[in-house]
């Protein structure tokens, strides 16, 4: 029973490490260069 509780606690602590939402580059939006659309060949 202790092993089950311990494994659930570890899984929950690791699952909560991520950030909410899609990834975004740091800095103001005006300074972000990418993603850009590339010209068709």
Secondary structure, DSSP 4 states (H G I P E B T S, - for coil): -HHHHHHHHHHHHHHTTSPSSS---SS-GGG---S-PPPP-
